[in-house]
Amino acid sequence: QAQLVESGGGLAQPGGSLRLSCVTRGIVFRALTLGWYRQVPGGQREMVATIHSHGFTNYTDSVKGRFTISRDNPKNTVYLQMDSLKVDDTAVYYCYVNVFRDYWGQGTQVTVSS
């Protein structure tokens, strides 16, 4: 049974930065693709970024050049560095992995406001 625990959300001003962390347990972390998704109230959950076991990354267009996903295999942790934040980045952010089924973290709120 996989467990994913996010942290690092909070309030930031437009143009500011936040770093999200997701610690995982119960999975062969180094062999898996992990992702960050986000969801606003009333909206669908959307992919923000993914990182392959070999380090290949993929981003949704709206965050390219501003967000960076990375992983630390010995720590079983995936990160999302968010820079140049915009009000539209406000959402609940979720860590994700698929191991025969989808696993999600509990989510962490990111609010971008002046």
C-alpha positions as a Markdown table, in Angstrom:
| # | Residue | x | y | z |
|---|---|---|---|---|
| 1 | Gln | 0.0 | 0.0 | 0.0 |
| 2 | Ala | 1.5 | 3.3 | -1.1 |
| 3 | Gln | 1.5 | 6.3 | 1.1 |
| 4 | Leu | 2.1 | 9.8 | -0.2 |
| 5 | Val | 2.4 | 12.8 | 2.2 |
| 6 | Glu | 2.7 | 16.4 | 0.8 |
| 7 | Ser | 4.0 | 19.4 | 2.6 |
| 8 | Gly | 5.1 | 22.9 | 1.7 |
| 9 | Gly | 2.0 | 24.7 | 0.6 |
| 10 | Gly | 0.9 | 28.0 | 1.9 |
| 11 | Leu | 0.4 | 31.7 | 1.0 |
| 12 | Ala | 2.6 | 33.4 | -1.5 |
| 13 | Gln | 2.5 | 36.8 | -3.3 |
| 14 | Pro | 2.4 | 37.0 | -7.0 |
| 15 | Gly | 5.9 | 36.6 | -8.3 |
| 16 | Gly | 6.9 | 34.6 | -5.2 |
| 17 | Ser | 8.1 | 31.1 | -4.7 |
| 18 | Leu | 7.0 | 27.9 | -2.8 |
| 19 | Arg | 8.5 | 24.4 | -2.7 |
| 20 | Leu | 6.3 | 21.4 | -2.3 |
| 21 | Ser | 7.6 | 18.1 | -1.1 |
| 22 | Cys | 6.0 | 14.6 | -1.2 |
| 23 | Val | 7.4 | 11.8 | 0.9 |
| 24 | Thr | 6.4 | 8.4 | -0.3 |
| 25 | Arg | 6.3 | 5.0 | 1.5 |
| 26 | Gly | 5.5 | 1.5 | 0.4 |
| 27 | Ile | 6.7 | 1.8 | -3.2 |
| 28 | Val | 9.8 | 1.1 | -5.2 |
| 29 | Phe | 10.3 | 4.8 | -5.6 |
| 30 | Arg | 13.3 | 4.8 | -7.9 |
| 31 | Ala | 11.5 | 2.7 | -10.5 |
| 32 | Leu | 8.3 | 4.8 | -10.8 |
| 33 | Thr | 7.0 | 7.9 | -12.6 |
| 34 | Leu | 5.6 | 10.4 | -10.1 |
| 35 | Gly | 3.5 | 13.5 | -10.7 |
| 36 | Trp | 2.1 | 16.7 | -9.3 |
| 37 | Tyr | -1.5 | 17.6 | -10.0 |
| 38 | Arg | -3.7 | 20.4 | -8.9 |
| 39 | Gln | -7.4 | 21.1 | -8.5 |
| 40 | Val | -9.4 | 24.3 | -8.0 |
| 41 | Pro | -12.9 | 24.2 | -6.4 |
| 42 | Gly | -15.4 | 23.0 | -9.0 |
| 43 | Gly | -12.7 | 22.1 | -11.4 |
| 44 | Gln | -11.1 | 18.9 | -12.7 |
| 45 | Arg | -7.8 | 17.7 | -11.4 |
| 46 | Glu | -5.1 | 18.6 | -13.9 |
| 47 | Met | -1.5 | 17.4 | -14.4 |
| 48 | Val | 1.1 | 20.0 | -13.5 |
| 49 | Ala | 4.3 | 18.0 | -13.9 |
| 50 | Thr | 5.6 | 14.5 | -14.0 |
| 51 | Ile | 9.1 | 13.0 | -13.6 |
| 52 | His | 10.1 | 9.6 | -15.0 |
| 53 | Ser | 12.3 | 7.1 | -13.2 |
| 54 | His | 15.2 | 8.2 | -15.5 |
| 55 | Gly | 14.6 | 11.9 | -14.8 |
| 56 | Phe | 12.7 | 12.9 | -17.9 |
| 57 | Thr | 10.2 | 15.6 | -17.0 |
| 58 | Asn | 7.0 | 16.9 | -18.5 |
| 59 | Tyr | 5.0 | 20.0 | -17.7 |
| 60 | Thr | 1.7 | 21.5 | -18.5 |
| 61 | Asp | 2.2 | 24.6 | -20.7 |
| 62 | Ser | 1.0 | 27.1 | -18.2 |
| 63 | Val | 3.9 | 26.3 | -15.8 |
| 64 | Lys | 6.8 | 25.7 | -18.2 |
| 65 | Gly | 9.7 | 27.9 | -17.3 |
| 66 | Arg | 8.3 | 28.6 | -13.8 |
| 67 | Phe | 8.0 | 25.2 | -12.1 |
| 68 | Thr | 10.6 | 22.5 | -11.7 |
| 69 | Ile | 9.9 | 18.9 | -10.6 |
| 70 | Ser | 12.7 | 16.9 | -9.2 |
| 71 | Arg | 13.2 | 13.7 | -7.2 |
| 72 | Asp | 15.6 | 12.4 | -4.5 |
| 73 | Asn | 15.6 | 8.6 | -4.8 |
| 74 | Pro | 17.4 | 7.9 | -1.5 |
| 75 | Lys | 14.8 | 10.0 | 0.3 |
| 76 | Asn | 11.8 | 8.6 | -1.6 |
| 77 | Thr | 10.8 | 12.2 | -2.1 |
| 78 | Val | 9.6 | 14.2 | -5.1 |
| 79 | Tyr | 9.6 | 18.0 | -5.1 |
| 80 | Leu | 7.9 | 20.8 | -7.0 |
| 81 | Gln | 9.7 | 24.1 | -7.0 |
| 82 | Met | 7.3 | 26.9 | -8.0 |
| 83 | Asp | 8.7 | 30.2 | -9.0 |
| 84 | Ser | 7.1 | 33.4 | -10.5 |
| 85 | Leu | 3.8 | 32.3 | -9.0 |
| 86 | Lys | 0.6 | 33.7 | -10.4 |
| 87 | Val | -2.8 | 34.1 | -8.9 |
| 88 | Asp | -4.0 | 31.4 | -11.3 |
| 89 | Asp | -1.7 | 28.9 | -9.6 |
| 90 | Thr | -3.9 | 28.9 | -6.6 |
| 91 | Ala | -5.2 | 25.4 | -6.1 |
| 92 | Val | -4.8 | 22.2 | -4.0 |
| 93 | Tyr | -1.8 | 20.4 | -5.1 |
| 94 | Tyr | -1.6 | 16.6 | -5.0 |
| 95 | Cys | 1.2 | 14.1 | -5.4 |
| 96 | Tyr | 0.5 | 11.1 | -7.6 |
| 97 | Val | 1.8 | 7.7 | -8.4 |
| 98 | Asn | 0.3 | 4.7 | -10.2 |
| 99 | Val | 1.3 | 1.3 | -8.9 |
| 100 | Phe | -1.4 | -1.0 | -10.4 |
| 101 | Arg | -3.8 | 1.7 | -9.3 |
| 102 | Asp | -3.8 | 5.4 | -8.7 |
| 103 | Tyr | -2.5 | 6.7 | -5.4 |
| 104 | Trp | -2.9 | 10.3 | -4.2 |
| 105 | Gly | -1.6 | 12.3 | -1.3 |
| 106 | Gln | -3.9 | 14.3 | 0.9 |
| 107 | Gly | -3.2 | 17.5 | -0.9 |
| 108 | Thr | -1.7 | 20.8 | 0.1 |
| 109 | Gln | -3.2 | 24.2 | -0.4 |
| 110 | Val | -1.3 | 26.8 | -2.4 |
| 111 | Thr | -2.7 | 30.3 | -2.4 |
| 112 | Val | -1.2 | 33.1 | -4.4 |
| 113 | Ser | -2.6 | 36.5 | -3.5 |
| 114 | Ser | -1.4 | 40.0 | -2.8 |
